[in-house]
Amino acid sequence: MRKHVRFRHRVVFGVLRPIVRLYTRLAYGFRSAPAPKAQALIFANHNCNLDPLFIVTSFKKPIYFVASDVIFRLGWLSRCLNWLVAPIPIAKSQLDAQSIRAMLRTRNEGGSICVFPDGNRSFNGRTGYIAPAAAKLAKRLDLPLVLYRIEGAYLSTPRWGKGIRRGKVRGFIHSVLSPEAMNALTEGELLAKIRAALFVDAFAMQRAHPMKYRRGRDRALYLQRALYMCPKCRVIGNMASKGHAFFCESCGLAVYYDEYGFFSLENGEPPFEDIYAWDIWQKAALKEMISSPEFAEAFAAKPLFTDDGCALYRVEGGVSKLIETGQLCMFADRLELGSNQFRFEDIRGVSVFMPQSLELSTNEAAFEIKRKRPMSASKYVNAFYDIKYASGGEPDGFIGV
């Protein structure tokens, strides 16, 4: 078996690290604190596509990042990344046997490993769900556990947005747990420490220590990727953005997104002060709608919401093949795109990749649904899991976004 840890990774890391440090400081205002030099398992929160770059500025030896298998479907770019830094593939947010074997091999060859246990970038500013499997993995790999926290990244590069908002981002070691310390804890106790160390609430931090995140003329651009329901008329999928304004195309409700990440109105109080509060409300409102006795009958033939101009891809052997384009429709028991129908009982999981690509896996294959114009892919994920759990599924806390 070919070695995973290679000498060239040390060379690449040594050459690129100073460049990365300079770039992240100039572009993001990023500051980092030095980390231990010894081999380690690193757990970090995930709020920016460039989080791996932030993390490497603190470490002086190569790090092998566990990354979604989606990045291995990018053709020449994937081959380049694999040769340069050899990321460890993982099915989205699932620790399968193959990825664990790769991590064990990397550990045995002396490499440090980094995992984002929340598994997905936040849409609303709070660290996402961290599954119990994180504590099991930490104990199994039997390495010092470095808990690395990144703050400020959400408001600097929100998942729903475009470009960088100039502000401040920092990364630091929250704590380090030795294998002996972890073995003295139950998995539940260790999980609680991991969750507490990596938890970040962007808006609570802004209230405590206000910081401007500046961006030209379009701070609110594409906010409809995160917020899909209007609090005034409750229509789903008709939110839009322009410049610093976020508004409903159905009833005209409009709010202003300021440099601190909060909402305001020209006259009066906004319906919500921040994205997190709006997101929690819309999820609760959608769940209430789905749990009503009339829901299944009302949306058996009429879609709950739709997005036109979508493209459906089938993923096989690391290659995405276009199947059909058309309107994506969410019904009470299925997803439809053109002539393709996915009944919920056949879907194993639904998740969001990048800002708005919808991924779903069935018993037969994996699929991607993409759209050039902005849409909220997370509304499909929220609705799917609300329906699944309402019909007797067992919630595990993770809903794919």
C-alpha positions as a Python dict, from the first residue, in 0.01 Angstrom:
ca = {
    (1, 'M'): (0, 0, 0),
    (2, 'R'): (131, 343, -94),
    (3, 'K'): (220, 573, 194),
    (4, 'H'): (-16, 859, 263),
    (5, 'V'): (241, 1080, 437),
    (6, 'R'): (503, 1195, 187),
    (7, 'F'): (820, 1405, 202),
    (8, 'R'): (681, 1638, -66),
    (9, 'H'): (400, 1739, 170),
    (10, 'R'): (659, 1880, 410),
    (11, 'V'): (820, 2072, 124),
    (12, 'V'): (486, 2209, 2),
    (13, 'F'): (381, 2300, 356),
    (14, 'G'): (710, 2476, 429),
    (15, 'V'): (702, 2677, 106),
    (16, 'L'): (335, 2775, 114),
    (17, 'R'): (286, 2843, 486),
    (18, 'P'): (451, 3193, 487),
    (19, 'I'): (254, 3286, 175),
    (20, 'V'): (-69, 3165, 333),
    (21, 'R'): (5, 3355, 652),
    (22, 'L'): (59, 3680, 458),
    (23, 'Y'): (-249, 3631, 239),
    (24, 'T'): (-487, 3552, 527),
    (25, 'R'): (-359, 3853, 723),
    (26, 'L'): (-400, 4097, 432),
    (27, 'A'): (-728, 3960, 296),
    (28, 'Y'): (-907, 3864, 618),
    (29, 'G'): (-723, 4046, 896),
    (30, 'F'): (-650, 3699, 1034),
    (31, 'R'): (-435, 3652, 1342),
    (32, 'S'): (-331, 3313, 1475),
    (33, 'A'): (-160, 3179, 1785),
    (34, 'P'): (119, 2916, 1764),
    (35, 'A'): (24, 2553, 1826),
    (36, 'P'): (213, 2253, 1969),
    (37, 'K'): (469, 2097, 1732),
    (38, 'A'): (393, 1735, 1827),
    (39, 'Q'): (177, 1504, 1616),
    (40, 'A'): (-190, 1561, 1700),
    (41, 'L'): (-553, 1518, 1608),
    (42, 'I'): (-700, 1865, 1551),
    (43, 'F'): (-1070, 1941, 1586),
    (44, 'A'): (-1180, 2284, 1459),
    (45, 'N'): (-1509, 2464, 1397),
    (46, 'H'): (-1597, 2528, 1033),
    (47, 'N'): (-1727, 2864, 907),
    (48, 'C'): (-1523, 2944, 596),
    (49, 'N'): (-1399, 2753, 291),
    (50, 'L'): (-1051, 2877, 377),
    (51, 'D'): (-1054, 2747, 736),
    (52, 'P'): (-776, 2499, 646),
    (53, 'L'): (-558, 2794, 543),
    (54, 'F'): (-628, 2968, 873),
    (55, 'I'): (-533, 2657, 1066),
    (56, 'V'): (-203, 2586, 890),
    (57, 'T'): (-71, 2927, 994),
    (58, 'S'): (-60, 2801, 1354),
    (59, 'F'): (118, 2472, 1284),
    (60, 'K'): (471, 2412, 1162),
    (61, 'K'): (424, 2059, 1027),
    (62, 'P'): (195, 1929, 750),
    (63, 'I'): (-168, 1867, 839),
    (64, 'Y'): (-385, 1610, 663),
    (65, 'F'): (-738, 1748, 645),
    (66, 'V'): (-1042, 1523, 637),
    (67, 'A'): (-1250, 1664, 351),
    (68, 'S'): (-1583, 1593, 187),
    (69, 'D'): (-1554, 1350, -102),
    (70, 'V'): (-1713, 1620, -320),
    (71, 'I'): (-1375, 1792, -358),
    (72, 'F'): (-1245, 1475, -521),
    (73, 'R'): (-1487, 1529, -810),
    (74, 'L'): (-1328, 1848, -941),
    (75, 'G'): (-1111, 1699, -1216),
    (76, 'W'): (-761, 1843, -1249),
    (77, 'L'): (-806, 2058, -938),
    (78, 'S'): (-876, 1748, -729),
    (79, 'R'): (-568, 1575, -868),
    (80, 'C'): (-358, 1881, -788),
    (81, 'L'): (-488, 1903, -430),
    (82, 'N'): (-433, 1533, -378),
    (83, 'W'): (-71, 1554, -495),
    (84, 'L'): (6, 1867, -293),
    (85, 'V'): (-168, 1806, 41),
    (86, 'A'): (-334, 1461, 24),
    (87, 'P'): (-668, 1533, 197),
    (88, 'I'): (-849, 1234, 347),
    (89, 'P'): (-1188, 1178, 177),
    (90, 'I'): (-1503, 1132, 379),
    (91, 'A'): (-1864, 1087, 273),
    (92, 'K'): (-2038, 1407, 381),
    (93, 'S'): (-2049, 1415, 759),
    (94, 'Q'): (-2026, 1036, 788),
    (95, 'L'): (-1726, 855, 937),
    (96, 'D'): (-1722, 543, 723),
    (97, 'A'): (-1478, 253, 758),
    (98, 'Q'): (-1266, 363, 462),
    (99, 'S'): (-1206, 715, 595),
    (100, 'I'): (-1123, 583, 944),
    (101, 'R'): (-870, 340, 795),
    (102, 'A'): (-710, 630, 606),
    (103, 'M'): (-686, 831, 928),
    (104, 'L'): (-532, 538, 1116),
    (105, 'R'): (-277, 491, 837),
    (106, 'T'): (-191, 862, 844),
    (107, 'R'): (-150, 847, 1221),
    (108, 'N'): (73, 541, 1201),
    (109, 'E'): (293, 721, 947),
    (110, 'G'): (340, 1016, 1183),
    (111, 'G'): (99, 1265, 1025),
    (112, 'S'): (-124, 1512, 1208),
    (113, 'I'): (-493, 1502, 1115),
    (114, 'C'): (-753, 1779, 1116),
    (115, 'V'): (-1126, 1716, 1130),
    (116, 'F'): (-1415, 1964, 1126),
    (117, 'P'): (-1654, 1767, 1350),
    (118, 'D'): (-1950, 1998, 1282),
    (119, 'G'): (-1919, 1866, 926),
    (120, 'N'): (-2066, 2168, 753),
    (121, 'R'): (-2034, 2546, 742),
    (122, 'S'): (-2297, 2739, 935),
    (123, 'F'): (-2566, 2936, 753),
    (124, 'N'): (-2678, 3126, 1064),
    (125, 'G'): (-2359, 3210, 1257),
    (126, 'R'): (-2360, 2939, 1523),
    (127, 'T'): (-2137, 2631, 1523),
    (128, 'G'): (-2328, 2336, 1380),
    (129, 'Y'): (-2419, 2003, 1534),
    (130, 'I'): (-2127, 1785, 1648),
    (131, 'A'): (-2217, 1416, 1650),
    (132, 'P'): (-2120, 1169, 1926),
    (133, 'A'): (-1896, 998, 1670),
    (134, 'A'): (-1645, 1283, 1723),
    (135, 'A'): (-1566, 1165, 2076),
    (136, 'K'): (-1538, 804, 1960),
    (137, 'L'): (-1296, 905, 1685),
    (138, 'A'): (-1079, 1108, 1925),
    (139, 'K'): (-1044, 811, 2159),
    (140, 'R'): (-978, 566, 1876),
    (141, 'L'): (-699, 766, 1712),
    (142, 'D'): (-519, 790, 2049),
    (143, 'L'): (-339, 1118, 1973),
    (144, 'P'): (-328, 1445, 2168),
    (145, 'L'): (-651, 1629, 2082),
    (146, 'V'): (-604, 1995, 1990),
    (147, 'L'): (-930, 2194, 2003),
    (148, 'Y'): (-883, 2490, 1765),
    (149, 'R'): (-1139, 2769, 1759),
    (150, 'I'): (-1185, 3017, 1473),
    (151, 'E'): (-1375, 3338, 1547),
    (152, 'G'): (-1496, 3609, 1308),
    (153, 'A'): (-1496, 3392, 995),
    (154, 'Y'): (-1875, 3375, 962),
    (155, 'L'): (-1922, 3752, 930),
    (156, 'S'): (-1610, 3784, 715),
    (157, 'T'): (-1720, 3523, 460),
    (158, 'P'): (-2080, 3411, 531),
    (159, 'R'): (-2168, 3087, 360),
    (160, 'W'): (-2463, 3247, 186),
    (161, 'G'): (-2270, 3549, 61),
    (162, 'K'): (-2026, 3656, -205),
    (163, 'G'): (-1674, 3781, -146),
    (164, 'I'): (-1499, 3900, 169),
    (165, 'R'): (-1623, 4148, 426),
    (166, 'R'): (-1320, 4327, 568),
    (167, 'G'): (-1298, 4278, 943),
    (168, 'K'): (-1105, 4064, 1187),
    (169, 'V'): (-1071, 3687, 1211),
    (170, 'R'): (-865, 3498, 1466),
    (171, 'G'): (-768, 3139, 1535),
    (172, 'F'): (-630, 2995, 1856),
    (173, 'I'): (-589, 2678, 2060),
    (174, 'H'): (-876, 2657, 2304),
    (175, 'S'): (-740, 2351, 2483),
    (176, 'V'): (-534, 2033, 2440),
    (177, 'L'): (-635, 1694, 2579),
    (178, 'S'): (-383, 1412, 2612),
    (179, 'P'): (-487, 1053, 2532),
    (180, 'E'): (-469, 980, 2906),
    (181, 'A'): (-702, 1271, 2985),
    (182, 'M'): (-949, 1155, 2721),
    (183, 'N'): (-943, 797, 2847),
    (184, 'A'): (-1034, 924, 3193),
    (185, 'L'): (-1353, 1074, 3048),
    (186, 'T'): (-1665, 900, 2926),
    (187, 'E'): (-1754, 957, 2561),
    (188, 'G'): (-2037, 1185, 2676),
    (189, 'E'): (-1804, 1395, 2890),
    (190, 'L'): (-1549, 1422, 2611),
    (191, 'L'): (-1818, 1517, 2361),
    (192, 'A'): (-1936, 1796, 2594),
    (193, 'K'): (-1582, 1937, 2614),
    (194, 'I'): (-1544, 1926, 2234),
    (195, 'R'): (-1877, 2100, 2178),
    (196, 'A'): (-1806, 2370, 2436),
    (197, 'A'): (-1456, 2440, 2300),
    (198, 'L'): (-1569, 2476, 1938),
    (199, 'F'): (-1896, 2660, 1994),
    (200, 'V'): (-1905, 3009, 1842),
    (201, 'D'): (-2206, 3242, 1829),
    (202, 'A'): (-2113, 3517, 1584),
    (203, 'F'): (-2395, 3751, 1684),
    (204, 'A'): (-2349, 3710, 2059),
    (205, 'M'): (-1984, 3803, 2006),
    (206, 'Q'): (-2090, 4107, 1802),
    (207, 'R'): (-2316, 4226, 2081),
    (208, 'A'): (-2039, 4188, 2336),
    (209, 'H'): (-1760, 4332, 2119),
    (210, 'P'): (-1898, 4509, 1808),
    (211, 'M'): (-1675, 4486, 1503),
    (212, 'K'): (-1739, 4623, 1154),
    (213, 'Y'): (-1722, 4387, 855),
    (214, 'R'): (-1714, 4613, 552),
    (215, 'R'): (-1808, 4524, 197),
    (216, 'G'): (-1875, 4773, -85),
    (217, 'R'): (-2229, 4787, -213),
    (218, 'D'): (-2365, 4437, -170),
    (219, 'R'): (-2344, 4314, 189),
    (220, 'A'): (-2685, 4143, 168),
    (221, 'L'): (-2627, 3984, -173),
    (222, 'Y'): (-2757, 3623, -186),
    (223, 'L'): (-2889, 3627, 172),
    (224, 'Q'): (-3189, 3436, 32),
    (225, 'R'): (-2964, 3129, 31),
    (226, 'A'): (-2995, 3127, 411),
    (227, 'L'): (-3332, 3294, 480),
    (228, 'Y'): (-3615, 3155, 272),
    (229, 'M'): (-3939, 3245, 456),
    (230, 'C'): (-4090, 3593, 495),
    (231, 'P'): (-4194, 3666, 857),
    (232, 'K'): (-4473, 3897, 739),
    (233, 'C'): (-4657, 3696, 472),
    (234, 'R'): (-4492, 3355, 540),
    (235, 'V'): (-4437, 3286, 170),
    (236, 'I'): (-4143, 3047, 113),
    (237, 'G'): (-3886, 3112, -161),
    (238, 'N'): (-3972, 3472, -256),
    (239, 'M'): (-3698, 3647, -60),
    (240, 'A'): (-3449, 3851, -263),
    (241, 'S'): (-3149, 4078, -210),
    (242, 'K'): (-2994, 4385, -368),
    (243, 'G'): (-2706, 4588, -232),
    (244, 'H'): (-2749, 4605, 146),
    (245, 'A'): (-3126, 4539, 127),
    (246, 'F'): (-3305, 4209, 186),
    (247, 'F'): (-3672, 4197, 92),
    (248, 'C'): (-3978, 3985, 14),
    (249, 'E'): (-4099, 3999, -346),
    (250, 'S'): (-4448, 3891, -237),
    (251, 'C'): (-4541, 4146, 31),
    (252, 'G'): (-4262, 4406, 8),
    (253, 'L'): (-4115, 4365, 357),
    (254, 'A'): (-3757, 4502, 342),
    (255, 'V'): (-3471, 4516, 595),
    (256, 'Y'): (-3121, 4661, 583),
    (257, 'Y'): (-2814, 4444, 660),
    (258, 'D'): (-2552, 4660, 832),
    (259, 'E'): (-2173, 4639, 874),
    (260, 'Y'): (-2209, 4466, 1210),
    (261, 'G'): (-2426, 4185, 1068),
    (262, 'F'): (-2755, 4309, 1217),
    (263, 'F'): (-3087, 4404, 1056),
    (264, 'S'): (-3257, 4743, 1072),
    (265, 'L'): (-3560, 4923, 925),
    (266, 'E'): (-3593, 5283, 817),
    (267, 'N'): (-3898, 5315, 1043),
    (268, 'G'): (-3953, 5088, 1339),
    (269, 'E'): (-3799, 4763, 1453),
    (270, 'P'): (-3701, 4480, 1214),
    (271, 'P'): (-3885, 4148, 1258),
    (272, 'F'): (-3555, 3994, 1371),
    (273, 'E'): (-3230, 4147, 1487),
    (274, 'D'): (-2999, 3895, 1321),
    (275, 'I'): (-2978, 3600, 1082),
    (276, 'Y'): (-2974, 3339, 1358),
    (277, 'A'): (-3301, 3459, 1511),
    (278, 'W'): (-3468, 3469, 1167),
    (279, 'D'): (-3337, 3121, 1082),
    (280, 'I'): (-3464, 2968, 1408),
    (281, 'W'): (-3805, 3123, 1347),
    (282, 'Q'): (-3835, 3002, 986),
    (283, 'K'): (-3734, 2647, 1083),
    (284, 'A'): (-3996, 2641, 1358),
    (285, 'A'): (-4260, 2787, 1125),
    (286, 'L'): (-4181, 2529, 855),
    (287, 'K'): (-4193, 2247, 1110),
    (288, 'E'): (-4529, 2371, 1239),
    (289, 'M'): (-4665, 2378, 884),
    (290, 'I'): (-4543, 2023, 814),
    (291, 'S'): (-4680, 1883, 1140),
    (292, 'S'): (-5033, 2008, 1071),
    (293, 'P'): (-5294, 1738, 995),
    (294, 'E'): (-5373, 1897, 658),
    (295, 'F'): (-5015, 1903, 528),
    (296, 'A'): (-4992, 1560, 359),
    (297, 'E'): (-5316, 1606, 165),
    (298, 'A'): (-5258, 1973, 81),
    (299, 'F'): (-4914, 1913, -71),
    (300, 'A'): (-4957, 1569, -226),
    (301, 'A'): (-5021, 1716, -573),
    (302, 'K'): (-4929, 2083, -516),
    (303, 'P'): (-4564, 2161, -434),
    (304, 'L'): (-4475, 2322, -103),
    (305, 'F'): (-4214, 2531, -287),
    (306, 'T'): (-4019, 2522, -614),
    (307, 'D'): (-3707, 2652, -790),
    (308, 'D'): (-3686, 2666, -1167),
    (309, 'G'): (-3372, 2642, -1380),
    (310, 'C'): (-3219, 2356, -1180),
    (311, 'A'): (-2985, 2087, -1314),
    (312, 'L'): (-2981, 1726, -1189),
    (313, 'Y'): (-2654, 1531, -1192),
    (314, 'R'): (-2590, 1166, -1115),
    (315, 'V'): (-2260, 1104, -934),
    (316, 'E'): (-2074, 787, -1029),
    (317, 'G'): (-1709, 699, -989),
    (318, 'G'): (-1620, 1051, -881),
    (319, 'V'): (-1781, 1203, -1194),
    (320, 'S'): (-2101, 1411, -1212),
    (321, 'K'): (-2314, 1341, -1521),
    (322, 'L'): (-2595, 1576, -1622),
    (323, 'I'): (-2930, 1396, -1638),
    (324, 'E'): (-3194, 1665, -1679),
    (325, 'T'): (-3273, 2033, -1626),
    (326, 'G'): (-3601, 2178, -1510),
    (327, 'Q'): (-3803, 2288, -1209),
    (328, 'L'): (-3725, 2139, -868),
    (329, 'C'): (-4042, 2075, -666),
    (330, 'M'): (-4089, 1980, -300),
    (331, 'F'): (-4400, 1775, -224),
    (332, 'A'): (-4521, 1615, 98),
    (333, 'D'): (-4373, 1277, 5),
    (334, 'R'): (-4118, 1335, -273),
    (335, 'L'): (-3881, 1559, -465),
    (336, 'E'): (-3931, 1603, -838),
    (337, 'L'): (-3714, 1751, -1111),
    (338, 'G'): (-3863, 1711, -1457),
    (339, 'S'): (-3928, 1341, -1518),
    (340, 'N'): (-3715, 1235, -1221),
    (341, 'Q'): (-3890, 1157, -895),
    (342, 'F'): (-3730, 1083, -558),
    (343, 'R'): (-3971, 943, -300),
    (344, 'F'): (-3869, 1013, 57),
    (345, 'E'): (-3870, 647, 158),
    (346, 'D'): (-3596, 590, -102),
    (347, 'I'): (-3377, 882, 10),
    (348, 'R'): (-3109, 801, 268),
    (349, 'G'): (-2993, 1157, 324),
    (350, 'V'): (-3006, 1515, 195),
    (351, 'S'): (-2746, 1784, 253),
    (352, 'V'): (-2613, 2114, 120),
    (353, 'F'): (-2272, 2150, -41),
    (354, 'M'): (-2110, 2492, -82),
    (355, 'P'): (-2363, 2778, -75),
    (356, 'Q'): (-2655, 2619, -259),
    (357, 'S'): (-2588, 2280, -418),
    (358, 'L'): (-2831, 2016, -298),
    (359, 'E'): (-2696, 1663, -252),
    (360, 'L'): (-2909, 1356, -200),
    (361, 'S'): (-2828, 989, -173),
    (362, 'T'): (-3062, 700, -242),
    (363, 'N'): (-3020, 326, -207),
    (364, 'E'): (-2904, 318, -569),
    (365, 'A'): (-2693, 630, -631),
    (366, 'A'): (-2588, 980, -530),
    (367, 'F'): (-2719, 1296, -698),
    (368, 'E'): (-2644, 1669, -709),
    (369, 'I'): (-2890, 1946, -787),
    (370, 'K'): (-2745, 2281, -891),
    (371, 'R'): (-2882, 2619, -996),
    (372, 'K'): (-2701, 2917, -1143),
    (373, 'R'): (-2932, 3174, -988),
    (374, 'P'): (-2941, 3201, -608),
    (375, 'M'): (-3170, 2968, -414),
    (376, 'S'): (-3202, 2825, -67),
    (377, 'A'): (-3103, 2459, -82),
    (378, 'S'): (-3139, 2436, 296),
    (379, 'K'): (-3518, 2476, 279),
    (380, 'Y'): (-3534, 2138, 101),
    (381, 'V'): (-3313, 1983, 369),
    (382, 'N'): (-3516, 2132, 655),
    (383, 'A'): (-3845, 2019, 500),
    (384, 'F'): (-3720, 1668, 419),
    (385, 'Y'): (-3603, 1599, 775),
    (386, 'D'): (-3912, 1757, 931),
    (387, 'I'): (-4128, 1524, 721),
    (388, 'K'): (-3903, 1226, 793),
    (389, 'Y'): (-3914, 1280, 1169),
    (390, 'A'): (-4286, 1359, 1169),
    (391, 'S'): (-4350, 1022, 1002),
    (392, 'G'): (-4155, 829, 1264),
    (393, 'G'): (-3788, 885, 1184),
    (394, 'E'): (-3536, 909, 1465),
    (395, 'P'): (-3371, 1253, 1487),
    (396, 'D'): (-2995, 1250, 1545),
    (397, 'G'): (-2944, 1626, 1566),
    (398, 'F'): (-2773, 1656, 1229),
    (399, 'I'): (-2986, 1770, 934),
    (400, 'G'): (-2728, 1817, 663),
    (401, 'V'): (-2676, 2194, 689),
}
